[in-house]
Amino acid sequence: MKTSMAVLQYFSEVIRKELGIVYLEANYYQLETRLGEVAQLNNCKSIDELYQLMLRGLSPVALRQLFDIATNNETYFYRDPSLFEAIDATILAEQKPNGQLFKVWSAACSFGQEIYSLAMLFESKAAKLPNGYGILATDVSRRAVTTAATGIYNDLQVQRGLSPALLSRFFTKVNPSEPSSDWQVRPELKRRVRFQEQNLLASFESLGKFHLILCRNVLIYQSVERKREILSRLYRQLEPHGYLILGSSESLIGLSDDFEMIRTDKAVLYRAIAKLAQTG
Ligand SMILES: C[S@@+](CC[C@H](N)C(=O)[O-])C[C@H]1O[C@@H](n2cnc3c(N)ncnc32)[C@H](O)[C@@H]1O
């Protein structure tokens, strides 16, 4: 049964309000397919029935499911490999033995490939991190965070970005006797990672300060005003001279003056500008 335009507009408005993600009318066919999944999960025969349920007050579980289907979770290991080289050559190279844990936040971690790529880098370069490291991995999608926390990937996923050497060093087969078995990250990649749901539209002040924040391929879905607002709050979560990293097709131009651009021959990094405390 075809869903009415008014119902699709209603759901697209809920998604815009809750997540900042804008569904253009041209993409309503995609929204309709995805809403069909949520309808099924809630034993509704149609999206119209889901809409009626929603009007009566959607359960928090169903709202979470809506967040899951509304988001694009595309990701893979070592996405933009040159960026990881730049993190090694620039950020890790600056670390000094000062007793301060190197704190990293992946603010839209999706299914976890980004954080495990970082963890593989950090484990391989442990000598450059004399104070150790900790990674906070967050995403608004519960399905994404839960999957990331399992650290289990299928053959197709490990083939996207992982070399055979990294695969055999950092992963084991879930079921070694099965040729098509899934792969599990080794415990050393997980032991310094914490997983948590976090909507970037909501306050994240309580997460504390970080030396490095990755916010890659997520702001693209936000309006310019929202991007500015989120970036100014991300700035406040950085330690003095901390780094922010965006997706390779994203930039801060016209969005924030809080960062200086560090262009290495490998990638673009943004370093927080230290500001003098306001007086008077
Ligand atoms: C395209 S993936 C990017 C994953 C990874 N950072 C990368 O670059 O490979 C975008 C992620 O942003 C998350 N996301 C979308 N809107 C969000 C929001 N308002 N708050 C937090 N995460 C959000 C999605 O759930 C999705 O997992």
The ligand as a Tripos MOL2 file, in Angstrom:
@<TRIPOS>MOLECULE
LIG
   27    29     1     0     0
SMALL
NO_CHARGES

@<TRIPOS>ATOM
      1 C1         28.4850    7.6970    7.0630 C.3       1 LIG1
      2 S1         28.6980    7.1600    8.7320 S.3       1 LIG1
      3 C2         30.3550    7.6470    9.0540 C.3       1 LIG1
      4 C3         31.1060    6.6490    9.9080 C.3       1 LIG1
      5 C4         32.5870    6.9520   10.1160 C.3       1 LIG1
      6 N1         32.7880    8.1660   10.8610 N.3       1 LIG1
      7 C5         33.3180    7.0400    8.8110 C.2       1 LIG1
      8 O1         33.6540    8.1380    8.3730 O.co2     1 LIG1
      9 O2         33.5390    5.9860    8.1870 O.co2     1 LIG1
     10 C6         27.7370    8.3950    9.5820 C.3       1 LIG1
     11 C7         27.3720    8.0070   11.0070 C.3       1 LIG1
     12 O3         26.8590    9.1500   11.6780 O.3       1 LIG1
     13 C8         25.8350    8.7390   12.5530 C.3       1 LIG1
     14 N2         24.9540    9.8910   12.8270 N.ar      1 LIG1
     15 C9         24.0560   10.4850   12.0220 C.ar      1 LIG1
     16 N3         23.4500   11.5080   12.6440 N.ar      1 LIG1
     17 C10        23.9860   11.5700   13.8890 C.ar      1 LIG1
     18 C11        23.7710   12.4190   15.0130 C.ar      1 LIG1
     19 N4         22.8560   13.3850   14.9990 N.pl3     1 LIG1
     20 N5         24.5090   12.1890   16.1210 N.ar      1 LIG1
     21 C12        25.4460   11.1920   16.1720 C.ar      1 LIG1
     22 N6         25.6770   10.3550   15.1380 N.ar      1 LIG1
     23 C13        24.9570   10.5440   14.0090 C.ar      1 LIG1
     24 C14        25.1350    7.6210   11.8010 C.3       1 LIG1
     25 O4         24.4050    6.7730   12.6620 O.3       1 LIG1
     26 C15        26.2910    6.9240   11.1020 C.3       1 LIG1
     27 O5         26.7500    5.8220   11.8170 O.3       1 LIG1
@<TRIPOS>BOND
     1     1     2 1
     2     2     3 1
     3     2    10 1
     4     3     4 1
     5     4     5 1
     6     5     6 1
     7     5     7 1
     8     7     8 2
     9     7     9 1
    10    10    11 1
    11    11    12 1
    12    11    26 1
    13    12    13 1
    14    13    14 1
    15    13    24 1
    16    14    15 ar
    17    14    23 ar
    18    15    16 ar
    19    16    17 ar
    20    17    18 ar
    21    17    23 ar
    22    18    19 1
    23    18    20 ar
    24    20    21 ar
    25    21    22 ar
    26    22    23 ar
    27    24    25 1
    28    24    26 1
    29    26    27 1
@<TRIPOS>SUBSTRUCTURE
     1 LIG1         1 GROUP 0 **** ****
